Amino acid sequence: MARIEPLDPDKADAKTRALLDELGLRWGETWNISRGLAHNPAVLEAFMALNAALDRSGLSPTDREVICMEMARANGCHYCVPAHRSASRQAGVDAAMIERIAQGEALDGDGREAVIQRLVRRLVATKGKLADEDYAAFLDDGVAPPEMIAVVAEIAHCTLTNFFNRLARTELDPFLEDYRD
């Protein structure tokens, strides 16, 4: 049972309703996470702005889904793991790869997905304080400083959603049930 019930859009003020309507158009549905965040419209607006900025950050949809699933799994988010199984499929991201991440596996090799996952793991483990040799290795692996900045921003975005969902005990939307563990 949810601790923070999703806000009924019909009971929201005009500005909050407009934000929820915008997300519904962007995502195709109004998700429980957005309706939960709507209890604080300023946070919902910040969440939306960060998400929109990340769409323009230079990270590919695959990069973003690797980061999101790695964070959802690491943070034990009951909502974001199935949400990103769904989102990754909608974005055309390799479902088997996303499932390996969901199960806690490290991706092998020097491919972009494995490099991004390793970067996320190192940034989280060091709280952003990469050793010089790690920083140089990620540069050598093709991750430029602007992309590293975007990865940090995506980690922040995921931390917000993961922690909120755990606090609120956000209930899974019916359209995500098929993606549950």
Secondary structure, DSSP 4 states (H G I P E B T S, - for coil): --SSPPPPGGGS-HHHHHHHHHHHHHHSS--HHHHHHTTSHHHHHHHHHHHHHHHTSS--HHHHHHHHHHHHHHTT-TTHHHHHHHHHHHTT--HHHHHHHHTTPPPPSSSHHHHHHHHHHHHHHHTT---HHHHHHHHHTT--HHHHHHHHHHHHHHHHHHHHHHHHTPPPPGGGGGG--
